[in-house]
């Protein structure tokens, strides 16, 4: 089962220190489980029948909790440590060490009520959280924190903390063991998308390759009347308007789509990058954009020009948000506004990020031909692009790369806004506003990053940074934190 298909699951450690008010551990556990259920998160937690109040307050309870977590190793995406009172810091750390799940950990502490500061009701979680974190640091266990030192678990602030933490868990766990397909060789003209398979493998990400010769051979062996071909052809026509597109071109797309679907399923691949420019058009007669757009829309991202590192960024955004991501170029200035620019691709953008055809009459996605290379290979060989304007609203951008010279995975990310500024052009496009865009562009150039960037219509920079930096040990630049 894909990480994107399963209900997020957290192991829960309820900290308790015996000489603090016990009833707080009992009510705190009930509250936190209720909140997790409300957020659609499955909880793996000790019960009051297994330990006192279902909490962890000594090593005997720590062993029981660790054993419980190990029994659910394949389900647990992360662990929540909740402190309804001061908590016993060492049993908490021992639980995590003995469970040995190697998943993200979030530490949350209940706030005290200033009207209940007697010995009967005082929590002291404010202090206990520091002790718990001190022990986790001593044990070498990485952990995340809530935005506020103590936070009401039933409030909006903690709900936001939880959602971000789940995103961090999805990115961390989803990238570990991810398998990505590279279809075709890197085009000679695209040195920018070079990458190191070995660094990706060291990061837990495997790459399977398929030569275009093999792809075209498998397509050639597929009959026009094959069930899979007919189903894919119907799916294409339902997916995007195809008026004016030659039926022969649509049939080629359907055959190629069926072959790619089979190959990805057989090899357990979660994303892909495909050679396009211009071998696909010269020797096959279509662009792969529609097939790639459909995969990205189904949360199986697909990037151009065998940009494997680029599709890792797409997949991270998809894991974090649960929605479709696109690969675009940082492509043009927008007039003289230093904080605005144009993002663009030919395009293979997923239809979910385009202007909605049910509420708009123009700039909606349609299938067309690839205008840039049509003059070279012929318009009839370039059908299959998905063109239109991207929706307005907030977005997150992310670029992953392999720093081969220093043997590191590196990335930059940040958030911005897709605007409704006027623009008439072709392909898939949008106008963006990014605070201090000129500084970001300088950073990209000075650090040798690619012109491709992954985008997603969500705000997920912080939890993705947490996953990349803290749990995957990548070097990350978050432009939102840049103060210069």
N, C-alpha and C positions, 0 to 999 in steps of 0.2 A: 504494500500500500504506500502511495506517495505521501510525503509529509504534508502536502497540501490537501489531502483527502481525509486525514484523520483529525479527530477531536484533540485539541491540545490537552496535555496531561501533565500535571505538576505533582511531585512528591511534596508532602507538607510535614514540616517539623514544628510542633508546638512546643516552644521552650517553657520550662517551669522551674522555678526555684522554690523548694519546699517551705522555707520559712517566710515567703511572701504569700499574700492572700491566694489560697488555692482556687477559690471560686472564679478568679479572673482567668485562670487557665481553662477552666471548664467553659465559661461563657465565651472566651476568646476563640477557642476551637470552634464552637458552634457558629460564631459570627463569621469567621474566615471561610469556613466551608460553605456557608450560605452565600457569601459574596462570590466565591469561585463558581458556584453553580449558576448564579445570576449572569456571570460573564461567559458561560458556556465552556468552562474549564473543568475537566475531570480531575478529581483529587484522589491521591493515594495517601492515606493517613492512618495512623494507629487509631484503634477504637478504645473507648473507656474500659472495655472488657479485657484489653490486652495490656494496658498500662494505666496508671492513675490519670484519669481524665483524658486518656489518649495522648498524653504529653510525653516529652523526653526530659527527665530530670536526673537520671543516673545512668551508669554504664549498662545496667541490665536492660533498661528501656532503649538505650542507644543500639544495643545488639538487635533487639526486636525490630526497631525501625529500619536499621540497615538491611536486615534479612527481608523485610517487607519490600523495600526498594529494590533489592537485588532480584526478587521474584517478579518484579514488574519492570525489569531493566529495559526491555524492548518497547515499553509504552511511555516511560517517563521522559519528557522533553526538558524539564528543568525542575529545580527544587526551591520551594518557598520556605524560608525560616521566619516564623512569626513569633513575636515576643509579647504576649499579653501581660506578663510581668517581667522582672529582671532576667529570668532565665538562667539555666546552668550552662555556661559557655562551653565547658570542656566536653560534656556529653553531646552537645550539638556538633562540635567539630569532629568528635569520634564517629558519630553517625555518618557524616559525609565521607570521612576517611574509610570507614569499614564498608560502606555501600559501594564506593569506588565507581560511581557512574560517569564521572567526567562530563557533567552537564552544567549549564549555567545555574547560579544560585542567587536568589534575591532575599535580602534581609529587610524585614519590616518590623517596626516597633509601634505598639499602641501608645497613644498620647494619654497623659494623666489629665483628669478633670480637676481643675483647681479648687472645686467645691468638695472634692473627695480626697483629701490628702492625709487622712488619718491612717493609722496602721492597718485598719480593716480594709481599706480600698486603694491605697497608694500602689502604683504599678512599679515605678522606677525603671521602666523599659528604656527611657531616655539614656540612662547610664548603662543598663545591661547590654544595649546594642553595641556600645563601644567595646565592652568586654568580649562579646561574641565575635565581633569583627577582628579584635586583636588576636584571638585564638585562631581564627580562620587564616589570618595572615601568617601566624607562626607555623601553621600546618601546610602552608603553600597552596591553599585553596582559593581560587579566584571567586569573586562574588560581586554582585551588583547591589546598588542602594536605591531606595526611594528618593524622590526629589526633596522631600521634607524629612528631617531626621526622625521625627515621630509623625505618624499619619493615621487618621481615622480610616479603618478598613472599609467603612460603609460610605465614605465620601467620594466625590468626583476625582480628587487628586490621586487617590490610591487606584481607582479604576483606570486612570490614565497610566499610572505606573505599571499596573498589571498587563495592560494591552501592549505597552512597549516591551515589557519583559518577555511576553509570549512571542513577540516579533523577534527579539534577540535569540530566543530559544529556537525558533523556526529556522532562522538564518544559520545559526551555529550547527544545529543538527542536520539541516538540509544539505549544507555544503560538505559536511563530513561524509565521505562515501558517495558523493554525487558522481554520476557518469554522464559524460557529454559527448555528443557525436560531431565529428568533423567530416563534412562531406565535400570532398575536393581539396585541392592544394591551394595554398595562399597565392593569389595572383601576384605576378612579378611587380606590378605597379603599386602594391600595397605593403611596402616594408613596415608601415606603421602597425600592422596587426601581427607582427612576429610575437611569439610567446614561447615559454619554456614548459614543455610537457612534464619535465622532471620536477620543477618547482610546484606545479599544480598537483602532481602525484604526491609530493611530500606534504602538501596541504590537504590531502585526502580526496582530491578531485581527479578522476580518471578520464582519459580521452580515448574514444574508439574512432577509427578512421574508416571512411568509405571513399574509394576513388570514383571520380566521375565516370570513368570507363565502366566500372562495375555497376554504377547507378543506371547509366544509359542501357547497359546490357539487360539488367533486370526489367527495366521499363519496356524494352523491345520484346521481351518474352511474355508480357502481359497482353491478354486479348482485350479488345474493345468491349466485349460483352461480358467480361468477368464481373462477378457480383461486386467485388470491392471497388472496381473501377466505376461501375454505375453508381454505387453509393457515394463515392467521393465526388463524382461529377454533380450529383444532386446536392451534396453538401456545399460545393462551391457556389452553385447558383442560388442557394438559399442564403449564403453568407454575405455576398456582395453583389450589387447590380452588375450584370455582364452584357448589357445592351451594346451592340456593335462589335463584340469580340468574336472572332472566328471560332466556329465550333471545333475545328481541328486543334486550335490552340488550347481550348478548354479541355479537350480529351487528353492532350499531352500533360496538362497540369494534373488531371485526375489520376492518370497512370503514375506520374512521378509521386504524387501525394500518397497513393496507396503503397508504393514501394517504400517510401520513407517511413510511413506509419509502421509497416511490418518490421523494417530494420530496427527502428527505435524500440519497438516492443520486444523483439527478440533479444536485444542487447541491453535491456533495462535502462535506457537512456532517458534523462529528464529534460534535456535541452540540446540544441544543435546550432551549428554554424555552417553555412553553405557557400561554396564558391559560386560566384555569379558572373562577374565582370571579366571577360565577355565570352568565356568558353561556353556557358550555358546557352547563350543566344546563337552563337555561330554554329554549334554542333547539335543543338537540340531544338531550338526555335521558339523558346518562351523564356520569360524571367520567372524565378521561383518565388516571387514576392507574395502572391496570394497564398500559396501553401505555407510559407513561413508565417504570414500574418495569422492564418488559422491556428497554427500550432501555438503561437504566442498568446492568442486569445483564449486558448484552452489551457493556459498556464504552463505550457511547455515552451519556453522562450526559444526564439531562433534569430540568429544574427547574421549579417552580411559578411562576405569576403573572408570566410573562415575565421572570424574574429572570436576565438574561443575565450580569451580573457574578457572580452566585451559581454559575451553571453553569461559569464559568471556574474557580472554586475547585474544583468537583467534578472537572472534567477534569484539573486539575493533580494532584489526589490520585490519580486513576486512572492518569495517566501515570507518577507516581512509584512506585506500588505494583503496577500491573498487575492491580488488582482493583476491584470495584464500589464506587462512592461514592454517598452519599445527600445530599439537602438536607433539613435539619430546622430547627425553631425552637428557640432557647434559650427554653424555654416555661414552666417552673414551678420554684419552689423545692422542695427535698425536705426537708420538716420544718424543723428548726432548724439543720441541718448547713450551715455556711457554704461548704463546699467541694463540696457535692453539689447537683445540679439534675436536672430532667427535660427530655430532648429529645423532640420530638414532631412528627409530621405526620399528615395525614388518612387514608391516606398513599399516596405513590408510591414508597416505599422499595424498593430491589431485594431480591429474596428471598435473595440470597447473604449479606446481613448480618443476616437474621432467625435466631431460634432454629431449629435444624435439626429438621425433622419426623421424621427417622429416629431421633433420640435423645431426643425430648421428646413429651409428650402434650398439652401446653397451651402457649398463647402462640405457636403456630406460625402462619406466614402463611396467610391465607385471603382470598378476595374477599368484600367486604361493601359496605354503602352508606355514604355520607358523613353521619355523624350530625349534624354541626354545621349544615349547610344543608338537611337533609332537611325540617325543619319549615317552611322558607320556600318551597322549590321542589317538595317532594313526594319521599318516599322512592323512588318508582318512577323518578325522574329522576336519582338519585345513585348508582346501582350502579357499581362499578368500583374502589373503594379496595382496597388490599392492607394488611391489618391484622395485627399481631402484635408480639412483643417482640424487640428487637435482642439479638444475642449479647453475652455478657460478654467482657471482655478489653481490651487496650490499643487506643486509637484516636487518630487525628490529626484535629484540626479546622482549618478554613481558611476565611477569608472574604476575597474580593477585592472591591474597589470602585473606582469612578472618582471621584477627587477633582476635580470639575469646577472648583471655585473656584481651585484651585492648579495645575490642568493636570497632575495626576500620577495614575499608577496606584498604589493603596495596598492593603495587605493586613495581616491579622494571622493568626497561627497558633499552634499549640502541641499538646501531647499530654496525654492523660488516660486514664482507665479507665472502661469500662462495667461497672457493678457488678450483683450479683444481689439488690440490695435489693428488698423486696417492693413491688409497685405494681400495682393493678388499674385499668385505664382503657381507652380505646378508641384506634383509630388505630394508627400505628406509633410505638413509644415505647421509651425506655430510661432508666435512671438513670445519671448520669455523676458521676465524681469528678475534679475538676480542681484541682490545687494553687493556692491563692490565687485561687479563683474570684471572690470579691468584687472583687478588684483588676482582674481581667479584665473583669467586667461594668461596672465603673466606666470602664475604658478604652473599651469599646464605646460606652457612652452619651456620654462626654465628647468622643469623636471622631466621633460621628454615624454609626457603622456600623449596618448593617441587623440585623434580628432573625433573619434566615436565616443558617445556617452550613452549610458542607459538611463531612461526616465520612467517614472511611474506617477500616476495621479494620486499621490498620497503624501503624507509628511512622516517619513520614517528614517531620517538621517541619523538621529540619536541612537535608536536601538540597533541599527545596522552597524554604526561605529562601535557600539559596545560589543557586538558579536565579533566583528573583524579584529578589533584591537585587543580586547580582554580575553576572549575565549579561543580565538584562532591565531593570535599572536602575529597579526599583520601590521604593517606600518600604515597609518591612516591620517589623512589631512581632512578635517571637517571645516569647510569654508565658513560655516555659520559661527564658528568659534574664533575666527580670525579677527583680531582687534586692530590691526594696522591700518 
